[in-house]
Amino acid sequence: MKIPFHRPDLPQDLNEIYADSIRNGWLTTGSQVEKFEYSLKEFFGSKHVIAVNSCTAALHLGMLAKGFKPGDKFIVPTHTFVSTVECGEYLGMEPIFVDCQKDGFNLDLNQVEDLIKKDPKIKAIVPVHYGGIPVDMKQLMKMSEKSNIYILEDSAHALETISSAGKVGNTNHAAAFSFYANKNLTTFGEGGALATNDSDLAKKVKNLSLHGITKDGWKRFEANAKWEYDIINLGYKYNMSDISASYGIWQLKQINDWHRKRTRIAKTYINELKNIDGIVCPKADTYDGNAWHLFVIQIDRSKWNISRNKIIELLNDKGIGLSVHYKPIHMLDYYQKKFGYKPSDFPRSKSLFESVISIPLYPNLTEEETSYIIDSIRELAHLHLN
Ligand SMILES: Cc1ncc(COP(=O)(O)O)c(C=O)c1O
């Protein structure tokens, strides 16, 4: 059997998606993007959504629009993808890394609190809802309010996540989402959005997402519209195309159904894998509000006679696509050279990195495929546990 790590859903008839864009002859940012932004606003319950061409772009603009200066600092988890850190570095800001919480993948809020108390140069926090698991946003907001610190939620995995502060995306700060190829919703492989209730921030991000221009391209070319425009900021070319938005609109209609399907698969995995010695599963009852973007198992390395990487290799040989989320940022070459980190500086993240395996989790994963994955892991444990 061949089971890819991710397999996107497509409609029976692709024309169903493109129809409006093709009919009106406008392929780039236009009415479909506006419609997609509106649907996302409804979904998040937020006042504003700006669609862009990646989550990295949304994170960048979410920081840029706040006017931070080189030398300002921002807190990020080391256990993340590099975009979380790049967004502040693009502005010359200094990232301050924190380790994972004691019993989980998200950032340790105790470490965050200590850092905020000590350092007035910390201007922002970019928490990550790892795999869709909610960060305790109520607690984080409470901590940051006292010091007037901005929170930009890296919600790349968290489209459906509900945290202690409510639906992710419905925030007076900002949240950035990814519509990359393997995310819970994709806009033809690349895309992203920033959601916020802050009207000033939204206005700035919108302007910066297209060259700092005063008018959308499509409005300039509409019949009877004025051709004239002005540039009021140094902006970027980060806009989303109508073709991408069309796919997003179609996907968003299925999102609750897909979330239910992933939740069901996650529960099956937990029920079947939790009793295998040497495998640590997510604890289902503590995962309320989880978007279930990833299903991550941990290998108790003391119990196996083969390495985590060998386990991945053997499961790959059985046709199962897998991944590892993440190699911590402080262990990546550029960050080691730039900041002089040692792998042991953030021991919880390092230990997770060495023991995790992400297994397939998507709505069109069949029961037969789910059983095959479970049986393959069980068989491997039978052969290779000490
Ligand atoms: C946690 C996290 N943040 C940000 C990103 C960047 O998303 P994009 O590829 O849409 O820029 C990713 C991408 O996988 C991610 O996993």
The ligand as an SDF file (V2000), in Angstrom:
LIG
                    3D

 16 16  0  0  0  0  0  0  0  0999 V2000
    4.2550   26.7190   12.2020 C   0  0  0  0  0  0  0  0  0  0  0  0
    4.3620   27.2770   10.8100 C   0  0  0  0  0  0  0  0  0  0  0  0
    4.4390   28.5920   10.6450 N   0  0  0  0  0  0  0  0  0  0  0  0
    4.5290   29.1610    9.4390 C   0  0  0  0  0  0  0  0  0  0  0  0
    4.5630   28.3780    8.2890 C   0  0  0  0  0  0  0  0  0  0  0  0
    4.7100   29.0440    6.9660 C   0  0  0  0  0  0  0  0  0  0  0  0
    3.6090   28.8490    6.1480 O   0  0  0  0  0  0  0  0  0  0  0  0
    3.6720   29.2530    4.6060 P   0  0  0  0  0  0  0  0  0  0  0  0
    4.3550   28.1300    3.8920 O   0  0  0  0  0  0  0  0  0  0  0  0
    2.2350   29.3850    4.1890 O   0  0  0  0  0  0  0  0  0  0  0  0
    4.4180   30.5200    4.5030 O   0  0  0  0  0  0  0  0  0  0  0  0
    4.4890   26.9910    8.4060 C   0  0  0  0  0  0  0  0  0  0  0  0
    4.5470   26.1720    7.1950 C   0  0  0  0  0  0  0  0  0  0  0  0
    4.5330   24.9960    7.1550 O   0  0  0  0  0  0  0  0  0  0  0  0
    4.3910   26.4160    9.6970 C   0  0  0  0  0  0  0  0  0  0  0  0
    4.3350   25.0940    9.8570 O   0  0  0  0  0  0  0  0  0  0  0  0
  1  2  1  0
  2  3  1  0
  2 15  2  0
  3  4  2  0
  4  5  1  0
  5  6  1  0
  5 12  2  0
  6  7  1  0
  7  8  1  0
  8  9  2  0
  8 10  1  0
  8 11  1  0
 12 13  1  0
 12 15  1  0
 13 14  2  0
 15 16  1  0
M  END
$$$$
